[in-house]
Amino acid sequence: MTAAQEASKIWCDEDGHRKYEDFADFNEWFDSADGAEQRVQALVEGLPNPSKAFFAGDREAYNVTLEGFRVDRRNEWLSKYALDELRGDNHWSERNAARFDQLCNRMETYDVVPFVGAGLSKPGGFPTWKDHLRQQGRTAGLENAIIEDLLTRGLYEEIVDRIEQQRGDDVFAQELRDVFGKNGKIPPADYLIAELFQDTIITTNYDRLIEQSFDLGGGKVVEVLTPATILRSPDTAKVTIIKLHGNVDAPGSCILSKGQYANAYGADAIDLALPIPQALDYYFRNSSLLFLGCGLNNDRTVRVFEAIKVKAKGAGADLPQHFSVEQCPSDEAALIARNEYLLRIGVTPIWFPAGEFDFVEGILRLARNELRFRRE
């Protein structure tokens, strides 16, 4: 080592003190009211920065307390207690923990591409697509009973067709602008996505929350690809955000109606040669997708994945493992059925309690902390 290199070394690199910053969640907890008992035990209560004093003064004890914190947070955010209660043993909680570790293994090698659905935008002030169609129906003057019947039957594209037939494309497009064109309040989960994934993000959402999260917290410039540009080679210096069904800045080109979906995905069957299925085929075969806020029911994207699986099986090719962060069904029979359905389309579910959507943020935060902990 040269004299210049020796002089440039800092004490943090010499004794591992740089790791202190990697445990920000633990340090914040330790310094808060919740960590009061641990501070007393560590003899750092009353110091200006207790966690840093603990880290520097007794690293071994710090690591023991940190490990206890990690176990507690892991059990909490991976729903151990809720899953154990569901069955009366640790069958499903063990699988949840194993699947989370499998996800972290893929994230550690930068192989994960998040696929963001409307469920992640709701905390930012935007409706789910189902609620938006209710709003569209009201603006268009459709009877509420008709809208609810079509929603119950999953005929979302039929609602769009009826609105466009009765009121025209312009009414639907303006409502899309009114609802999704605004800047929303960025949920913590979006900031975590911007921190964790700085290559490619796929979304079916029309809002700008992901772009905003990079503008305000991600630190990298983004480029947005739409159905018209989806097969263009991405700019490797930027984060690529693929807006699968279009951008609210150009609502006329958004994929909304039954005819538009047929043109984009195939009329009678999925056509993997079309631009959107072709792009999905590439990412499904070459990356691990992480579905966040997605319904993953019998929609067009799911049918694309089913077609890709059939094609891969016929060619004897293996596909990467994909993941979804999923609401846990209310009973074990429903959990078994949903688990089987997702695995059949190639997606490994990680469960959280139904309706408790803050668990999506918690699981992403847990993954971030796990990756930091794994650093040498």
C-alpha positions in Angstrom: 0.0 0.0 0.0 1.4 3.4 -1.0 1.8 6.3 1.4 -1.1 8.1 -0.3 -3.4 5.1 0.1 -2.4 4.8 3.7 -3.1 8.4 4.3 -6.5 8.2 2.6 -7.7 5.3 4.9 -10.2 6.3 7.5 -10.7 4.7 10.9 -14.2 3.5 9.9 -12.7 1.2 7.3 -10.0 -0.1 9.7 -12.3 -1.5 12.4 -15.7 -1.9 10.7 -17.3 1.3 12.1 -18.7 2.0 8.7 -21.1 -0.9 9.4 -22.9 1.3 11.9 -24.7 3.2 9.2 -26.0 -0.1 7.7 -28.0 -0.8 10.9 -30.0 2.5 10.8 -33.3 0.9 11.7 -31.8 -0.8 14.7 -30.0 2.3 15.8 -33.1 4.4 15.6 -35.0 1.9 17.6 -32.2 1.6 20.2 -32.2 5.4 20.6 -36.0 5.7 20.9 -38.2 5.1 23.9 -38.7 1.5 22.9 -34.9 0.8 23.4 -34.8 2.4 26.9 -34.3 -0.9 28.7 -31.5 -2.0 26.4 -29.7 1.3 26.8 -29.7 0.9 30.6 -28.3 -2.6 30.3 -25.6 -1.3 27.9 -24.7 1.5 30.3 -25.2 4.2 27.6 -28.4 5.7 28.8 -28.2 9.5 28.9 -25.3 9.7 26.3 -25.9 12.1 23.3 -25.8 9.2 20.8 -26.4 5.9 22.7 -26.4 3.5 19.7 -23.1 4.9 18.4 -21.5 4.7 21.8 -22.8 1.1 22.2 -21.4 0.2 18.8 -18.0 1.7 19.4 -17.7 0.7 23.1 -18.9 -2.9 23.1 -19.3 -4.3 19.6 -19.9 -7.9 20.8 -22.8 -6.8 23.0 -24.1 -4.5 20.3 -24.2 -7.5 17.9 -26.1 -9.7 20.3 -28.7 -6.9 20.8 -28.9 -6.3 17.1 -29.5 -10.0 16.4 -32.4 -10.1 18.8 -33.8 -7.0 17.1 -33.4 -8.7 13.7 -35.2 -11.9 14.9 -38.1 -9.8 16.3 -38.5 -7.8 13.1 -38.3 -10.9 11.0 -41.0 -12.6 12.9 -43.2 -9.5 12.8 -42.9 -8.6 9.1 -43.0 -12.2 7.9 -46.2 -12.8 9.8 -45.0 -15.6 11.9 -47.6 -15.2 14.7 -50.5 -14.8 12.3 -49.5 -17.8 10.2 -48.8 -20.0 13.2 -52.3 -19.1 14.6 -53.9 -20.0 11.2 -52.8 -23.6 11.4 -51.7 -24.1 15.0 -48.0 -24.8 14.1 -45.1 -23.2 12.2 -45.8 -25.0 8.9 -46.6 -21.8 6.9 -44.4 -19.4 8.8 -41.4 -21.6 8.0 -42.2 -21.5 4.4 -42.7 -17.7 4.5 -39.3 -17.3 6.0 -37.6 -19.6 3.5 -39.2 -17.8 0.6 -38.1 -14.4 1.9 -34.6 -15.7 2.1 -34.9 -17.0 -1.5 -36.0 -13.5 -2.6 -33.0 -11.9 -0.8 -30.7 -14.3 -2.5 -31.9 -13.1 -5.9 -31.8 -9.5 -4.8 -28.2 -9.9 -3.6 -27.2 -10.7 -7.2 -29.3 -7.8 -8.6 -31.6 -10.2 -10.5 -34.9 -8.9 -9.3 -37.2 -6.6 -11.2 -40.2 -5.2 -9.3 -43.6 -5.3 -11.0 -45.8 -2.7 -9.3 -49.6 -2.7 -9.4 -52.3 -0.4 -8.2 -52.3 -1.7 -4.6 -49.1 0.2 -4.0 -50.5 3.5 -5.2 -53.5 3.6 -2.9 -51.6 5.0 0.1 -50.4 7.8 -2.2 -53.9 9.0 -2.7 -54.8 7.1 -5.9 -57.7 4.6 -6.3 -57.4 1.0 -7.2 -58.4 0.3 -10.8 -61.8 -1.1 -9.6 -62.5 2.1 -7.7 -61.4 4.2 -10.6 -63.9 2.4 -12.9 -66.6 3.3 -10.4 -65.6 6.9 -10.7 -65.5 6.7 -14.5 -69.0 5.2 -14.5 -70.3 8.0 -12.3 -68.7 10.7 -14.6 -70.2 9.0 -17.6 -73.6 8.6 -16.0 -73.8 4.8 -16.0 -76.1 3.1 -13.6 -74.2 2.1 -10.4 -75.9 -1.4 -10.4 -74.5 -2.1 -13.9 -71.0 -1.1 -12.9 -71.1 -3.2 -9.8 -72.4 -6.2 -11.7 -69.6 -5.9 -14.3 -67.0 -5.5 -11.5 -68.2 -8.5 -9.7 -67.9 -10.6 -12.8 -64.4 -9.2 -13.5 -65.4 -7.6 -16.8 -63.4 -4.4 -16.4 -62.7 -4.0 -20.1 -66.5 -4.2 -20.7 -67.0 -1.1 -18.4 -64.5 0.9 -20.5 -66.2 -0.2 -23.7 -69.6 0.9 -22.4 -68.3 4.3 -21.3 -66.6 4.9 -24.6 -69.6 3.8 -26.6 -72.0 6.1 -24.6 -69.8 9.1 -24.0 -66.8 8.7 -26.3 -63.0 8.4 -25.7 -62.6 12.0 -24.6 -64.7 11.6 -21.5 -62.7 8.6 -20.4 -59.3 10.2 -21.2 -60.1 13.4 -19.2 -61.2 11.4 -16.2 -57.9 9.5 -16.4 -56.0 12.8 -16.4 -58.1 14.2 -13.5 -57.4 11.2 -11.3 -53.9 10.1 -12.2 -52.2 13.2 -13.6 -51.6 14.8 -10.2 -48.6 14.4 -7.9 -49.5 12.1 -5.0 -48.0 11.6 -1.6 -45.2 9.2 -2.0 -45.7 6.1 0.2 -42.6 4.8 2.1 -42.7 1.6 0.0 -42.1 3.6 -3.2 -39.0 5.2 -1.6 -37.8 1.8 -0.8 -38.3 0.6 -4.3 -36.3 3.6 -5.6 -33.5 2.6 -3.1 -33.5 -1.1 -3.8 -34.1 -1.3 -7.5 -32.1 1.1 -9.7 -32.2 -0.7 -13.1 -35.7 -1.6 -14.3 -39.2 -1.3 -12.8 -42.4 -2.5 -14.5 -45.8 -1.1 -13.6 -49.4 -1.2 -14.8 -50.1 2.1 -13.0 -50.8 5.4 -14.7 -49.7 7.7 -11.8 -46.2 9.2 -11.4 -45.5 7.9 -7.9 -42.5 5.8 -9.0 -41.0 8.7 -11.0 -41.6 11.0 -8.0 -39.8 8.6 -5.7 -36.7 8.8 -7.8 -37.0 12.5 -8.3 -37.1 13.1 -4.5 -35.2 10.1 -3.1 -33.7 7.8 -5.6 -30.9 10.0 -6.9 -31.0 8.6 -10.4 -32.6 9.9 -13.7 -35.4 7.8 -15.0 -36.7 7.1 -18.5 -40.2 6.0 -19.1 -41.1 3.4 -21.8 -44.7 3.0 -23.0 -46.3 0.4 -25.3 -45.0 2.5 -28.3 -41.4 2.4 -27.1 -41.3 -0.8 -25.0 -38.9 -2.7 -27.2 -36.5 0.2 -27.5 -33.0 -0.5 -26.0 -33.0 1.2 -22.6 -30.5 3.8 -21.6 -28.1 2.0 -19.2 -27.3 5.3 -17.4 -30.9 5.7 -16.3 -33.5 3.8 -14.4 -36.0 2.3 -16.9 -39.7 2.5 -15.8 -41.8 0.4 -18.1 -45.4 1.7 -18.1 -47.0 -1.4 -19.5 -50.4 0.1 -20.4 -49.4 3.6 -21.1 -48.7 7.0 -19.5 -51.3 9.4 -18.2 -49.4 12.2 -20.1 -50.8 10.6 -23.3 -54.1 9.1 -22.2 -55.3 8.5 -25.8 -52.6 5.9 -26.2 -53.3 4.1 -22.9 -54.5 0.5 -23.2 -57.9 0.4 -21.6 -60.7 -1.1 -23.7 -61.3 -4.6 -24.8 -60.3 -3.8 -28.4 -57.1 -2.1 -27.2 -56.2 -5.1 -25.0 -56.9 -7.5 -27.9 -54.6 -5.4 -30.2 -51.9 -5.3 -27.5 -52.0 -8.9 -26.3 -53.7 -10.9 -29.0 -57.4 -11.2 -29.9 -58.2 -14.9 -29.3 -55.0 -16.0 -27.6 -51.9 -14.5 -26.2 -49.5 -13.6 -29.1 -45.9 -13.6 -27.7 -44.7 -11.8 -30.9 -46.6 -8.6 -30.0 -44.5 -5.8 -28.2 -46.0 -6.0 -24.7 -46.0 -9.9 -24.5 -42.6 -9.9 -26.0 -41.2 -7.5 -23.4 -42.9 -9.5 -20.6 -41.5 -12.7 -22.1 -38.0 -11.3 -21.9 -38.2 -10.3 -18.2 -40.1 -13.4 -17.2 -37.3 -15.6 -18.7 -34.3 -13.5 -17.6 -35.1 -11.9 -14.3 -36.9 -12.6 -11.1 -40.1 -10.5 -11.0 -41.3 -9.2 -7.6 -45.0 -8.5 -7.8 -46.1 -5.7 -5.4 -49.7 -4.5 -5.1 -50.8 -6.8 -7.9 -54.0 -8.9 -8.0 -52.5 -11.7 -10.1 -55.8 -13.1 -11.1 -57.0 -14.2 -14.5 -55.9 -11.0 -16.3 -53.9 -10.5 -19.5 -50.5 -10.4 -17.9 -51.2 -13.6 -16.0 -52.2 -15.2 -19.3 -48.9 -14.1 -20.8 -47.0 -15.8 -18.0 -49.0 -19.0 -18.5 -48.2 -18.9 -22.2 -44.5 -18.3 -21.5 -44.5 -21.3 -19.1 -46.1 -23.6 -21.7 -43.5 -22.4 -24.3 -40.6 -22.9 -21.8 -41.8 -26.4 -20.8 -42.1 -27.4 -24.4 -38.5 -26.3 -25.0 -37.3 -28.0 -21.8 -36.1 -24.6 -20.4 -36.0 -23.6 -16.8 -37.5 -20.3 -15.7 -36.3 -18.0 -12.9 -38.1 -18.0 -9.6 -40.6 -15.1 -9.3 -42.2 -13.7 -6.2 -45.3 -11.8 -5.0 -46.0 -10.1 -1.7 -49.5 -11.4 -1.1 -52.4 -11.0 1.3 -52.9 -14.2 3.2 -56.3 -15.9 2.8 -58.5 -16.2 5.9 -58.4 -20.0 6.2 -55.9 -22.7 5.4 -58.0 -24.3 2.6 -58.1 -21.0 0.7 -54.3 -20.5 1.5 -53.5 -23.9 0.0 -55.6 -23.1 -3.1 -54.0 -19.7 -3.6 -50.5 -21.0 -3.0 -51.1 -23.7 -5.7 -52.5 -21.2 -8.2 -49.5 -18.8 -7.9 -46.9 -21.5 -8.0 -48.6 -22.9 -11.1 -48.1 -19.6 -12.9 -44.5 -19.5 -11.7 -44.8 -17.1 -8.8 -43.7 -17.8 -5.2 -46.0 -16.0 -2.6 -44.7 -14.3 0.6 -47.8 -13.8 2.8 -48.9 -10.9 5.0 -52.1 -10.5 7.0 -55.1 -9.5 4.8 -55.8 -5.8 4.8 -52.5 -4.8 6.6 -50.8 -3.2 3.6 -48.1 -1.6 5.7 -46.5 -5.1 5.7 -45.4 -4.5 2.1 -43.2 -1.6 3.3 -42.1 -3.8 6.2 -41.1 -6.7 4.0 -39.2 -4.4 1.7 -37.5 -2.7 4.7 -36.6 -6.2 6.1 -35.1 -7.1 2.7 -33.0 -3.9 2.6 -31.7 -4.5 6.1 -31.0 -8.2 5.4 -28.9 -7.2 2.3 -27.0 -4.6 4.4 -26.4 -7.2 7.1 -24.9 -9.6 4.5 -22.3 -7.1 3.3 -18.7 -8.0 4.1 
